[in-house]
């Protein structure tokens, strides 16, 4: 948090029929895309959760970039986080 302390960022995966089917068929890498497409159902990827914390001013953008790089094992780019208002 900007004000000190910590705040949770999270991923949400619901056990829908589509998710169960992907797991049953061993198509685990496709679950990420399914979660992205299922936002209306309440699913959420880590990147979106962290971006929301940056957008509402709870977390500094620099900290969010660092966490995203660690959580995803990727180098963050300009599009991975949005500047706080």
C-alpha positions as CSV (number, residue, x, y, z in Angstrom):
1,X,0.0,0.0,0.0
2,X,1.1,3.5,-0.6
3,X,0.2,4.2,3.0
4,X,2.3,1.3,4.3
5,X,1.5,-2.3,5.0
6,X,0.2,-4.8,2.5
7,X,-2.8,-5.5,0.4
8,X,-3.9,-8.7,-1.4
9,X,-3.9,-9.1,-5.1
10,X,-5.5,-12.3,-6.3
11,X,-6.5,-14.6,-9.1
12,X,-9.9,-16.1,-9.2
13,X,-10.7,-19.4,-11.0
14,X,-14.2,-20.8,-10.8
15,X,-14.8,-24.5,-11.2
16,X,-17.1,-24.1,-14.2
17,X,-17.8,-26.9,-16.6
18,X,-15.4,-25.4,-19.1
19,X,-12.6,-25.3,-16.5
20,X,-13.3,-28.9,-15.4
21,X,-13.2,-30.0,-19.1
22,X,-9.9,-28.4,-19.8
23,X,-8.4,-30.0,-16.7
24,X,-9.9,-33.4,-17.6
25,X,-8.4,-33.2,-21.1
26,X,-5.0,-32.0,-19.8
27,X,-5.3,-28.6,-21.6
28,X,-4.0,-26.7,-18.6
29,X,-2.3,-23.9,-20.6
30,X,-5.7,-22.9,-22.0
31,X,-7.1,-22.2,-18.6
32,X,-5.4,-18.7,-18.5
33,X,-7.3,-17.7,-21.7
34,X,-10.5,-19.0,-20.3
35,X,-10.1,-16.9,-17.1
36,X,-9.4,-13.8,-19.2
37,X,-12.6,-14.4,-21.2
38,X,-14.7,-15.1,-18.1
39,X,-14.4,-11.8,-16.3
40,X,-18.2,-11.4,-16.3
41,X,-18.5,-14.6,-14.3
42,X,-16.1,-13.2,-11.6
43,X,-12.9,-14.8,-12.7
44,X,-9.8,-12.6,-12.5
45,X,-6.1,-12.9,-13.5
46,X,-3.3,-11.5,-11.3
47,X,-2.4,-8.7,-13.8
48,X,-5.9,-7.3,-13.8
49,X,-6.1,-7.4,-10.0
50,X,-2.8,-5.5,-9.6
51,X,-3.8,-3.0,-12.3
52,X,-7.0,-2.3,-10.4
53,X,-5.0,-1.5,-7.3
54,X,-2.8,0.9,-9.3
55,X,-5.8,2.6,-10.9
56,X,-7.5,3.2,-7.6
57,X,-4.3,4.7,-6.1
58,X,-3.8,1.9,-3.5
59,X,-0.4,0.7,-4.8
60,X,2.5,2.6,-6.4
61,X,3.0,1.8,-10.1
62,X,6.7,1.0,-9.5
63,X,5.8,-1.6,-6.9
64,X,3.1,-3.1,-9.2
65,X,5.7,-3.5,-12.0
66,X,8.1,-5.2,-9.7
67,X,5.4,-7.6,-8.4
68,X,4.1,-8.4,-11.9
69,X,7.7,-9.2,-13.0
70,X,8.1,-11.5,-10.1
71,X,4.7,-13.1,-10.3
72,X,4.7,-13.7,-14.0
73,X,8.4,-14.3,-14.5
74,X,8.2,-11.8,-17.3
75,X,9.7,-8.4,-17.8
76,X,6.9,-5.8,-17.3
77,X,6.2,-3.5,-20.2
78,X,4.4,-0.2,-20.4
79,X,1.1,-1.9,-21.1
80,X,1.3,-4.2,-18.1
81,X,0.5,-1.4,-15.6
82,X,-1.4,1.8,-16.0
83,X,-0.3,5.1,-14.5
84,X,-2.1,6.0,-11.3
85,X,-4.4,9.0,-11.6
